[in-house]
Amino acid sequence: MAIRKRTWKTAAGMKTAWSYVFDAPGSTRQNRNQIFESGFASKKEAQDAETARRVRAQREFDLGKDTPAEVPGSLQGLLTEFFTEHGAKSLAPKTLARYREMVPYLDGDLLAMPIPAIKPLHLTREWNRLLTAGGRGRRAGKPLSRKTVRNIAGLLSSAFTRGLRWGIAQINPVPASDPPVPKKKEGIALSIEQADQLIAGATAPWGMNVFLELDAATGARRGELLGLQWSDLNGNHLTIGRSLSQVGQEVFLKEPKGKKFRVITIPPTALKKLHAHRKAQEPYRQHFGRSYQGDYIFCNPDGSPLKPDTVSASVSLLFRTLNLPKGASLHSLRHTHGSHLLAAGVPITDVSKRLGHANPHVTATVYAHALPGHDDQAADAWEKFQRNGRPAKVRRRR
């Protein structure tokens, strides 16, 4: 892909336009076919149009192919068909990319097996192999985590379920196998002092300290914060829903499922810092002028979106540099926000809405360890009930 900028002088003054160009699917060095379009007002507009055109071009190319006469017979063929016919159309790009990364971990002999021949025992053996020596590359021969193996089992289960619908599989053997159950790990919640230390130690020029302050004050997810635009801020209310996602080096903005946005209130301290951050962005907007991209609250100096993976890596490094709890990450600020709200006695239904959980049950499951205990009150209430339920003792006359 190439995004190009062209500036020329007209009678009305200088004019700028952006364009994109890329090789069409199926192009070769000998037969190169390029798709080009111009006339976009901004770099972001050109990038968005280029992404949409790529998708359309790939679909047109796939439709132009001859339909294969044979259906896949092996597990490898089923997975390939699953990615092509289902994943590309129904899965989020990031999910599809992660699924594709899982396949090389599987044993070649298992991938070559005919679909009807694969039994739950074959899969159970594979899960055990991955748990003991399933690593690849630099970690070749080393164990995979229980969570990773469980995710691989989930991929195969989805593929077999789709194979059942297509009529190329008779059963889904995954549920009857024994995929490992990941060890449940409690999220790390920082103390107030630790959160303050983290925010104070952030010095990245794009406003990392304000980013962390807003994360601690709202509990929003990483992608939700990086996808925020100034138009989402209205007084002390913030509309959250869009999410900035990354696949490889590509960054794109996702709309929320079902167009479900939530509006939350920003505490005064975080709001004040957010306004100061906006003023600090002005010199960059003036410097880049018309070439300034987008309207992101947190972005590069030219307005282009930040890369989520890079932000997470920077925050993790900051945790280690400050000797904050081992294993803590950017997501720990979200967990801290939820834990502190529950400890302060905020109703779990309100915490659930603020965090954007599907329902309070999810919140209760994730934050079960953080829910304030009332066992002493329960014991006292039981004692009182028993005492009041017994008949009063009658005094004997002497």
VOGUBA-641733 format. One record per residue: x, y, z of N, C-alpha, C in turn; residue in one letter. Coordinates in pm, whole numbers, padded with zeros to 5 digits, always signed. Example, Ala and Ser with C-alpha at 12.3 -4.5 7.8 and 13.67 -1.06 7.14 Angstrom:
# VOGUBA-641733
+01319-00569+00780+01230-00450+00780+01320-00330+00780a +01285-00225+00708+01367-00106+00714+01290+00003+00787s 
***
This chain:
# VOGUBA-641733
+00085-00119+00000+00000+00000+00000+00088+00124+00000m +00044+00227-00073+00113+00356-00072+00009+00466-00064a +00022+00547+00039-00064+00665+00053+00018+00784+00009i -00033+00857-00088+00046+00967-00145-00022+01100-00123r +00060+01203-00110+00010+01339-00091+00060+01425-00207k -00032+01504-00261+00004+01593-00371-00045+01733-00339r +00043+01830-00352+00007+01969-00325+00040+02051-00449t -00054+02135-00490-00030+02221-00605-00095+02357-00584w -00049+02450-00664-00095+02589-00651-00210+02616-00747k -00315+02676-00695-00429+02715-00778-00454+02865-00760t -00550+02916-00833-00582+03059-00822-00633+03093-00683a -00695+02997-00618-00749+03021-00483-00645+02994-00375a -00527+02949-00414-00423+02919-00316-00374+02776-00330g -00300+02728-00229-00246+02594-00233-00357+02491-00207m -00352+02382-00283-00450+02276-00267-00378+02143-00245k -00433+02061-00154-00372+01933-00120-00474+01821-00139t -00430+01710-00193-00516+01593-00209-00435+01468-00179a -00503+01368-00126-00440+01240-00093-00494+01132-00185w -00411+01029-00206-00452+00918-00293-00396+00788-00237s -00444+00677-00289-00388+00547-00251-00366+00464-00377y -00275+00369-00367-00248+00277-00477-00198+00146-00416v -00245+00033-00470-00197-00097-00423-00214-00199-00534f -00139-00308-00523-00148-00415-00623-00275-00495-00600d -00350-00515-00707-00474-00591-00699-00445-00737-00669a -00537-00808-00601-00517-00951-00575-00491-01027-00704p -00394-01119-00698-00360-01198-00816-00251-01136-00902g -00205-01014-00868-00101-00949-00947+00032-01022-00931s +00110-01021-01037+00245-01079-01034+00343-00975-01090t +00470-01005-01085+00570-00913-01140+00553-00899-01291r +00513-01009-01354+00497-01005-01500+00364-00943-01540q +00262-00959-01455+00129-00908-01488+00078-00828-01367n +00123-00705-01360+00091-00622-01243-00031-00535-01270r -00130-00548-01183-00252-00469-01195-00270-00387-01069n -00268-00255-01083-00277-00168-00966-00413-00099-00960q -00458-00079-00837-00583-00007-00812-00548+00129-00751i -00599+00235-00814-00560+00371-00774-00685+00458-00761f -00685+00544-00661-00794+00640-00645-00738+00763-00574e -00784+00880-00613-00733+01004-00555-00847+01098-00521s -00809+01216-00470-00908+01319-00440-00956+01320-00296g -00882+01257-00205-00923+01253-00065-00868+01375+00010f -00947+01425+00104-00910+01549+00174-00806+01527+00282a -00793+01406+00334-00698+01380+00441-00636+01242+00424s -00524+01222+00495-00456+01093+00489-00546+00982+00546k -00615+01013+00656-00703+00915+00719-00815+00874+00625k -00872+00971+00555-00980+00941+00461-00930+00849+00351e -00807+00873+00304-00749+00787+00201-00722+00647+00255a -00673+00638+00379-00646+00507+00439-00774+00427+00458q -00879+00492+00505-01007+00422+00525-01063+00372+00392d -01055+00457+00289-01106+00418+00158-01023+00304+00099a -00893+00309+00121-00805+00204+00070-00835+00070+00137e -00861+00071+00267-00894-00052+00340-01022-00113+00285t -01125-00029+00267-01254-00078+00214-01238-00133+00072a -01156-00064-00009-01137-00107-00149-01061-00239-00156r -00966-00258-00065-00891-00384-00060-00985-00502-00034r -01075-00483+00065-01170-00589+00099-01258-00622-00022v -01307-00518-00088-01393-00538-00205-01316-00608-00318r -01192-00567-00338-01111-00626-00445-01085-00774-00418a -01060-00809-00290-01034-00948-00256-01158-01033-00278q -01275-00979-00242-01399-01054-00262-01426-01075-00411r -01402-00970-00490-01422-00981-00635-01328-01085-00695e -01205-01087-00642-01106-01184-00690-01147-01327-00654f -01195-01345-00529-01236-01479-00485-01356-01529-00564d -01450-01439-00594-01568-01478-00670-01533-01517-00813l -01424-01460-00863-01384-01490-01000-01313-01622-01016g -01276-01684-00903-01207-01812-00910-01305-01925-00945k -01252-02031-01001-01335-02150-01024-01366-02215-00891d -01489-02253-00870-01527-02319-00746-01466-02458-00742t -01392-02492-00636-01329-02623-00631-01432-02735-00634p -01401-02839-00709-01495-02951-00723-01496-03038-00599a -01384-03041-00527-01374-03127-00411-01382-03047-00282e -01441-03109-00182-01446-03047-00049-01326-03095+00030v -01284-03019+00131-01166-03059+00208-01189-03191+00281p -01085-03274+00282-01098-03404+00348-01014-03417+00473g -00911-03330+00488-00823-03338+00605-00852-03224+00701s -00794-03233+00821-00809-03126+00919-00748-02997+00866l -00632-03008+00798-00570-02889+00740-00664-02824+00639q -00728-02906+00556-00821-02853+00457-00941-02788+00522g -00990-02847+00631-01104-02790+00703-01068-02653+00759l -00949-02642+00818-00906-02515+00876-00888-02409+00768l -00831-02449+00654-00813-02354+00543-00947-02303+00495t -01043-02395+00480-01177-02357+00436-01246-02269+00541e -01223-02301+00667-01281-02224+00778-01233-02079+00774f -01104-02061+00751-01049-01925+00744-01102-01850+00622f -01109-01920+00509-01146-01854+00384-01295-01823+00376t -01377-01924+00403-01521-01910+00382-01595-01852+00501e -01541-01868+00619-01610-01818+00738-01535-01703+00804h -01406-01726+00832-01329-01627+00906-01320-01492+00840g -01291-01490+00710-01273-01364+00638-01401-01281+00634a -01515-01347+00647-01643-01276+00636-01707-01248+00772k -01682-01335+00870-01756-01327+00996-01672-01294+01119s -01541-01309+01112-01457-01286+01228-01388-01151+01220l -01362-01093+01336-01286-00968+01341-01145-00995+01291a -01083-00899+01222-00948-00922+01168-00848-00969+01273p -00857-00914+01394-00762-00954+01498-00785-01098+01540k -00911-01138+01552-00943-01277+01588-00895-01372+01481t -00919-01337+01355-00876-01422+01244-00724-01436+01243l -00654-01327+01268-00507-01331+01269-00457-01423+01380a -00519-01415+01497-00478-01501+01609-00506-01648+01579r -00620-01675+01516-00652-01812+01479-00547-01868+01384y -00510-01789+01286-00410-01835+01188-00276-01865+01257r -00243-01787+01357-00115-01807+01429-00113-01936+01509e -00230-01991+01541-00238-02111+01623-00209-02238+01545m -00242-02240+01416-00233-02364+01337-00093-02424+01335v +00016-02345+01319+00149-02406+01315+00188-02483+01441p +00119-02459+01551+00150-02534+01673+00105-02680+01664y +00004-02707+01580-00052-02841+01571+00042-02936+01499l +00040-03062+01541+00126-03164+01482+00087-03188+01335d +00189-03201+01249+00165-03219+01107+00085-03345+01075g +00109-03453+01151+00036-03578+01126-00113-03561+01157d -00144-03484+01263-00284-03459+01297-00351-03375+01189l -00281-03274+01140-00337-03188+01034-00365-03266+00906l -00286-03370+00882-00301-03448+00759-00409-03557+00772a -00457-03582+00892-00556-03689+00912-00689-03656+00845m -00758-03757+00791-00893-03736+00737-00988-03692+00848p -01080-03604+00816-01172-03549+00918-01248-03659+00992i -01305-03760+00923-01381-03862+00997-01295-03948+01089p -01163-03953+01063-01076-04041+01141-01033-03979+01274a -01053-03849+01289-01007-03781+01411-01103-03809+01527i -01050-03871+01631-01128-03907+01748-01088-03819+01867k -01173-03814+01970-01137-03735+02088-01002-03774+02148p -00967-03904+02140-00838-03948+02195-00721-03883+02122l -00733-03872+01988-00626-03806+01911-00605-03663+01962h -00714-03594+01987-00705-03455+02032-00652-03445+02175l -00695-03538+02260-00644-03539+02398-00493-03558+02398t -00443-03649+02314-00298-03668+02304-00229-03541+02256r -00295-03472+02162-00236-03348+02110-00231-03240+02217e -00337-03227+02298-00336-03126+02405-00220-03156+02502w -00201-03283+02536-00093-03320+02628+00043-03292+02567n +00057-03317+02436+00185-03287+02371+00215-03138+02373r +00113-03058+02345+00133-02912+02345+00168-02861+02485l +00109-02924+02587+00136-02881+02725+00278-02916+02771l +00335-03019+02710+00469-03062+02753+00581-03014+02661t +00553-03003+02530+00662-02965+02438+00607-02905+02310a +00513-02814+02322+00447-02763+02202+00500-02633+02147g +00604-02577+02207+00656-02448+02162+00717-02452+02024g +00726-02336+01960+00785-02325+01827+00888-02213+01826r +00966-02206+01718+01065-02099+01704+01169-02107+01814g +01193-01996+01882+01293-01992+01989+01250-02075+02110r +01118-02100+02119+01067-02180+02231+01033-02322+02187r +01098-02368+02082+01071-02502+02030+01096-02607+02139a +01000-02699+02152+01015-02806+02250+00976-02768+02391g +00935-02645+02412+00898-02601+02547+00746-02602+02562k +00699-02614+02685+00553-02624+02708+00479-02497+02668p +00355-02517+02624+00263-02406+02603+00177-02390+02728l +00126-02273+02750+00041-02251+02867-00094-02320+02848s -00159-02346+02959-00291-02411+02954-00391-02323+02878r -00377-02193+02894-00468-02101+02825-00449-02107+02674k -00323-02112+02629-00295-02119+02486-00351-02247+02426t -00329-02359+02495-00379-02488+02444-00532-02487+02442v -00593-02427+02543-00739-02417+02546-00791-02335+02427r -00718-02229+02394-00757-02145+02279-00745-02223+02148n -00640-02306+02137-00623-02389+02016-00739-02488+02005i -00779-02545+02119-00893-02637+02119-01020-02564+02078a -01033-02439+02121-01150-02360+02082-01155-02336+01932g -01037-02312+01872-01032-02294+01726-01080-02421+01655l -01028-02537+01696-01067-02662+01630-01216-02690+01649l -01266-02658+01767-01409-02680+01792-01494-02594+01699s -01453-02468+01680-01527-02379+01589-01521-02431+01446s -01404-02481+01406-01388-02532+01270-01474-02657+01248a -01475-02748+01346-01557-02869+01333-01706-02835+01332f -01746-02737+01414-01887-02695+01416-01928-02642+01279t -01839-02565+01217-01867-02514+01084-01869-02629+00982r -01779-02729+01003-01776-02846+00915-01905-02926+00922g -01966-02931+01041-02095-02998+01055-02202-02930+00968l -02202-02798+00968-02299-02724+00888-02276-02744+00739r -02149-02758+00702-02115-02776+00561-02134-02921+00515w -02156-03011+00610-02175-03151+00575-02047-03227+00549g -01933-03175+00594-01806-03245+00571-01750-03305+00700i -01824-03292+00809-01789-03355+00936-01915-03415+00995a -01901-03532+01058-02017-03598+01117-02034-03563+01265q -01921-03537+01333-01925-03500+01475-01820-03394+01502i -01833-03331+01616-01730-03241+01667-01661-03314+01782n -01540-03366+01761-01474-03447+01864-01412-03366+01978p -01406-03234+01965-01335-03153+02065-01400-03158+02203v -01533-03140+02217-01592-03142+02352-01568-03272+02427p -01556-03384+02355-01535-03512+02422-01388-03538+02454a -01299-03452+02406-01157-03465+02441-01135-03397+02577s -01013-03386+02619-00985-03328+02750-00894-03205+02739d -00944-03096+02680-00861-02974+02675-00836-02922+02816p -00719-02869+02843-00688-02823+02979-00773-02704+03021p -00797-02694+03149-00869-02580+03205-00765-02483+03260v -00761-02361+03209-00661-02265+03257-00677-02236+03405p -00566-02216+03471-00571-02179+03612-00625-02037+03624k -00723-02022+03711-00786-01892+03727-00692-01799+03803k -00663-01686+03741-00574-01589+03805-00653-01463+03839k -00637-01419+03962-00703-01296+04002-00629-01177+03942e -00705-01080+03897-00644-00959+03843-00570-00883+03952g -00473-00806+03909-00394-00727+04004-00456-00589+04020i -00487-00554+04143-00540-00421+04173-00434-00342+04247a -00403-00223+04198-00303-00138+04261-00363-00063+04379l -00277-00026+04471-00322+00063+04578-00330+00205+04523s -00391+00294+04597-00401+00434+04552-00261+00492+04534i -00171+00461+04626-00033+00514+04618+00039+00458+04496e +00020+00330+04466+00087+00270+04350+00036+00328+04219q -00095+00352+04210-00151+00413+04090-00097+00554+04071a -00089+00631+04180-00033+00766+04172+00113+00763+04127d +00188+00664+04177+00329+00651+04139+00343+00621+03991q +00256+00534+03940+00260+00499+03798+00232+00620+03711l +00129+00695+03744+00089+00812+03664+00198+00918+03668i +00255+00939+03785+00360+01041+03800+00487+01003+03723a +00510+00873+03704+00632+00828+03636+00622+00826+03485g +00502+00852+03430+00482+00849+03285+00527+00980+03222a +00614+00971+03123+00669+01094+03063+00661+01096+02911t +00594+01001+02849+00587+00998+02702+00525+01128+02649a +00580+01184+02540+00534+01314+02490+00390+01316+02441p +00332+01200+02409+00194+01198+02357+00090+01208+02468w +00136+01224+02594+00043+01241+02705+00010+01111+02777g +00112+01026+02797+00089+00898+02864+00035+00917+03006m +00083+01021+03075+00036+01043+03212-00114+01073+03215n -00163+01151+03119-00307+01181+03112-00383+01055+03071v -00326+00977+02981-00386+00851+02937-00406+00757+03057f -00301+00743+03139-00309+00655+03255-00405+00712+03360l -00406+00844+03374-00499+00908+03468-00643+00879+03427e -00672+00891+03299-00808+00867+03251-00844+00719+03263l -00747+00632+03240-00771+00489+03254-00805+00455+03399d -00727+00509+03491-00752+00483+03633-00885+00540+03679a -00929+00650+03616-01051+00719+03659-01177+00665+03592a -01162+00588+03484-01280+00538+03411-01285+00386+03400t -01170+00320+03408-01168+00176+03391-01192+00131+03249g -01176+00221+03153-01200+00186+03012-01091+00092+02961a -01124+00015+02859-01027-00077+02799-00924+00000+02716r -00812-00065+02689-00704-00001+02613-00753+00052+02479r -00815-00033+02400-00862+00008+02267-00966+00118+02274g -01051+00115+02378-01154+00217+02393-01091+00354+02418e -00988+00357+02501-00920+00485+02531-00848+00538+02408l -00778+00450+02337-00702+00493+02220-00793+00530+02104l -00917+00481+02105-01012+00515+01999-01092+00640+02029g -01073+00701+02147-01150+00820+02184-01114+00939+02096l -01215+01016+02061-01196+01141+01987-01255+01255+02068q -01210+01374+02041-01255+01489+02120-01405+01510+02109w -01463+01466+02001-01609+01479+01986-01684+01386+02082s -01613+01290+02142-01675+01200+02239-01686+01264+02377d -01621+01378+02395-01624+01447+02524-01729+01557+02521l -01821+01552+02615-01928+01651+02624-01942+01692+02771n -01883+01806+02804-01882+01849+02944-01797+01753+03025g -01857+01693+03128-01784+01594+03206-01830+01452+03174n -01891+01435+03056-01937+01303+03014-01858+01255+02893h -01827+01128+02893-01747+01068+02787-01825+00952+02725l -01839+00955+02593-01907+00847+02521-01804+00745+02477t -01818+00622+02525-01721+00517+02498-01786+00406+02417i -01715+00354+02320-01768+00244+02240-01672+00201+02131g -01629+00296+02047-01534+00261+01942-01402+00214+02004r -01335+00126+01934-01211+00070+01988-01104+00066+01879s -00984+00111+01915-00871+00106+01822-00805-00031+01835l -00793-00101+01724-00740-00237+01725-00617-00246+01636s -00535-00347+01660-00412-00364+01583-00395-00509+01542q -00365-00530+01414-00330-00662+01360-00199-00646+01287v -00094-00708+01339+00039-00685+01283+00078-00539+01303g +00106-00470+01195+00139-00327+01203+00022-00240+01159q -00090-00303+01121-00207-00228+01076-00295-00190+01195e -00340-00065+01196-00426-00014+01303-00559+00029+01241v -00670-00006+01304-00800+00032+01251-00899+00052+01365f -01004+00129+01337-01105+00163+01437-01226+00073+01420l -01267+00009+01530-01382-00081+01527-01502-00017+01596k -01618-00037+01537-01742+00007+01601-01784-00097+01704e -01852-00057+01811-01894-00155+01912-01999-00250+01859p -02003-00372+01914-02102-00470+01872-02242-00417+01901k -02328-00426+01802-02464-00379+01820-02474-00230+01838g -02368-00157+01802-02366-00011+01816-02395+00032+01960k -02349-00049+02055-02376-00018+02196-02267+00073+02253k -02301+00198+02273-02211+00294+02336-02254+00313+02481f -02163+00355+02566-02198+00388+02703-02144+00526+02736r -02216+00598+02817-02176+00733+02856-02142+00730+03004v -02020+00772+03038-01978+00772+03178-01932+00912+03219i -01932+00935+03349-01891+01064+03404-01743+01061+03438t -01673+01167+03402-01530+01177+03434-01513+01255+03565i -01437+01203+03660-01412+01276+03784-01343+01409+03756p -01364+01510+03839-01310+01645+03816-01158+01650+03794p -01082+01573+03874-00936+01577+03862-00890+01530+03725t -00947+01418+03677-00910+01365+03545-00957+01459+03434a -01074+01521+03453-01127+01613+03351-01037+01735+03335l -00987+01785+03446-00899+01901+03442-00771+01869+03364k -00715+01752+03387-00593+01713+03316-00621+01688+03167k -00742+01643+03139-00779+01619+03000-00787+01751+02923l -00841+01854+02985-00846+01986+02921-00705+02042+02899h -00617+02021+02996-00478+02067+02982-00409+01993+02868a -00441+01865+02854-00384+01785+02746-00429+01837+02609h -00554+01880+02602-00606+01932+02475-00533+02061+02436r -00505+02146+02534-00430+02270+02505-00288+02237+02459k -00230+02131+02517-00094+02094+02479-00087+02039+02337a -00199+01993+02284-00203+01942+02147-00210+02053+02043q -00256+02171+02081-00278+02278+01985-00156+02315+01902e -00036+02330+01964+00082+02364+01882+00108+02263+01771p +00082+02136+01797+00102+02033+01695-00001+02048+01583y -00125+02078+01619-00230+02098+01519-00194+02214+01427r -00144+02322+01487-00107+02440+01408+00014+02412+01321q +00109+02334+01375+00231+02305+01299+00201+02219+01176h +00117+02115+01190+00087+02026+01079-00025+02078+00990f -00105+02169+01043-00209+02231+00961-00305+02130+00901g -00325+02140+00769-00421+02053+00701-00377+01908+00699r -00250+01882+00716-00202+01744+00714-00217+01675+00849s -00267+01750+00949-00293+01689+01080-00405+01587+01063y -00384+01466+01117-00477+01356+01092-00575+01335+01208q -00701+01318+01174-00800+01275+01271-00825+01373+01384g -00893+01320+01488-00931+01402+01603-00915+01321+01732d -00815+01231+01732-00794+01145+01847-00749+01223+01969y -00797+01180+02086-00753+01243+02211-00608+01205+02239i -00574+01080+02218-00436+01034+02237-00381+00988+02103f -00273+01052+02059-00224+01026+01924-00079+01069+01911c -00022+01045+01793+00112+01091+01760+00107+01242+01734n +00222+01309+01730+00222+01454+01707+00146+01499+01582p +00144+01414+01477+00073+01452+01354-00074+01413+01356d -00121+01364+01472-00262+01329+01485-00295+01185+01450g -00198+01111+01395-00224+00972+01357-00241+00886+01482s -00318+00778+01472-00345+00694+01590-00220+00624+01641p -00216+00603+01771-00107+00528+01833-00128+00379+01807l -00021+00302+01818-00032+00157+01802-00057+00095+01940k -00171+00028+01959-00206-00027+02090-00099-00115+02151p -00036-00201+02070+00066-00291+02125+00186-00214+02177d +00221-00106+02109+00334-00024+02153+00302+00045+02285t +00179+00093+02299+00138+00157+02423+00145+00059+02539v +00093-00063+02519+00096-00164+02624+00238-00198+02665s +00327-00211+02566+00467-00243+02596+00532-00131+02676a +00501-00006+02642+00559+00108+02714+00511+00111+02860s +00384+00082+02881+00330+00084+03017+00386-00032+03098v +00401-00150+03038+00459-00264+03108+00602-00235+03150s +00677-00169+03062+00815-00130+03095+00815-00032+03212l +00719+00059+03214+00709+00156+03323+00682+00086+03456l +00595-00014+03454+00567-00092+03575+00696-00153+03629f +00775-00214+03539+00900-00279+03582+01001-00177+03632r +01010-00065+03563+01106+00039+03603+01076+00092+03742t +00949+00104+03776+00908+00159+03905+00895+00051+04012l +00930-00074+03976+00922-00187+04071+00782-00202+04130n +00683-00184+04046+00544-00204+04088+00511-00353+04078l +00396-00399+04129+00368-00543+04138+00403-00622+04014p +00471-00735+04033+00510-00821+03923+00386-00874+03852k +00388-00871+03721+00275-00919+03644+00170-00813+03614g +00185-00694+03674+00089-00586+03648+00109-00533+03507a +00001-00488+03446+00005-00436+03309-00095-00323+03297s -00112-00272+03175-00207-00164+03152-00347-00205+03196l -00383-00331+03174-00517-00379+03211-00538-00373+03363h -00429-00369+03439-00441-00363+03585-00511-00236+03631s -00500-00128+03554-00568-00004+03591-00720-00021+03579l -00765-00093+03480-00908-00122+03466-00955-00206+03586r -00875-00307+03619-00911-00393+03731-00907-00315+03863h -00813-00222+03874-00803-00139+03993-00928-00053+04008t -00972+00005+03897-01091+00092+03901-01213+00015+03952h -01236-00103+03895-01350-00184+03937-01339-00227+04082g -01221-00268+04123-01200-00313+04262-01223-00201+04361s -01172-00080+04330-01187+00033+04421-01334+00077+04432h -01407+00071+04321-01548+00108+04326-01627+00012+04415l -01600-00117+04400-01672-00216+04481-01634-00203+04628l -01505-00178+04654-01461-00161+04793-01525-00037+04856a -01557+00063+04772-01620+00186+04822-01771+00170+04841a -01824+00051+04806-01966+00026+04826-02055+00064+04710g -01998+00092+04593-02080+00125+04475-02155-00002+04433v -02284+00004+04406-02361-00114+04366-02299-00182+04243p -02301-00314+04245-02237-00389+04138-02300-00362+04002i -02431-00329+03999-02496-00297+03872-02437-00170+03811t -02407-00071+03895-02347+00054+03846-02204+00032+03800d -02130-00052+03873-01992-00083+03834-01992-00155+03700v -02086-00247+03681-02095-00323+03557-02120-00231+03438s -02211-00136+03453-02242-00042+03344-02121+00046+03313k -02053+00091+03416-01938+00180+03395-01825+00109+03322r -01804-00019+03354-01696-00094+03291-01735-00149+03154l -01865-00145+03121-01908-00194+02990-01920-00344+02984g -01948-00409+03099-01968-00553+03100-02106-00587+03042h -02120-00708+02991-02246-00751+02931-02358-00752+03035a -02325-00791+03159-02424-00794+03266-02351-00800+03400n -02421-00774+03511-02356-00775+03643-02295-00909+03681p -02346-01019+03621-02290-01150+03652-02143-01157+03611h -02110-01097+03497-01971-01094+03452-01886-01018+03554v -01936-00906+03600-01864-00826+03699-01842-00905+03828t -01947-00973+03873-01937-01051+03996-01836-01164+03983a -01827-01224+03863-01733-01333+03840-01589-01283+03840t -01567-01172+03769-01430-01119+03757-01380-01060+03888v -01472-00996+03962-01430-00924+04082-01480-00990+04210y -01501-01122+04206-01551-01193+04324-01461-01171+04445a -01328-01171+04422-01234-01155+04533-01236-01013+04589h -01286-00916+04508-01283-00777+04551-01413-00732+04617a -01517-00815+04606-01645-00777+04667-01629-00771+04818l -01673-00663+04881-01657-00651+05026-01729-00762+05099p -01660-00822+05196-01720-00932+05271-01813-00883+05381g -01919-00953+05401-02015-00919+05506-02042-01043+05592h -01941-01127+05608-01961-01251+05682-01992-01225+05829d -01926-01124+05887-01953-01091+06027-02098-01049+06045d -02148-00967+05949-02287-00923+05957-02382-01042+05942q -02344-01137+05854-02428-01255+05835-02437-01337+05962a -02325-01354+06030-02324-01430+06155-02408-01362+06262a -02396-01228+06271-02475-01154+06370-02624-01164+06340d -02657-01155+06209-02798-01162+06171-02856-01298+06203a -02778-01404+06180-02825-01539+06212-02849-01554+06362w -02753-01504+06440-02765-01513+06587-02890-01440+06635e -02914-01321+06581-03031-01241+06622-03160-01311+06584k -03163-01372+06462-03284-01441+06417-03315-01560+06508f -03210-01635+06544-03231-01749+06632-03281-01706+06769q -03225-01600+06821-03261-01551+06953-03406-01503+06955r -03446-01428+06850-03582-01374+06846-03686-01483+06816n -03643-01591+06757-03737-01696+06720-03768-01793+06831g -03689-01791+06936-03714-01881+07049-03814-01818+07144r -03901-01901+07210-03995-01846+07309-03921-01791+07429p -03976-01683+07485-03913-01622+07601-03919-01717+07720a -03815-01719+07798-03811-01806+07917-03898-01746+08028k -03976-01833+08090-04065-01788+08200-03992-01803+08331v -03993-01694+08410-03926-01700+08539-04008-01781+08640r -03943-01864+08717-04009-01940+08820-04027-01855+08947r -04149-01867+09009-04172-01797+09135-04113-01877+09250r -04054-01805+09339-03997-01872+09456-04094-01868+09573r 
***
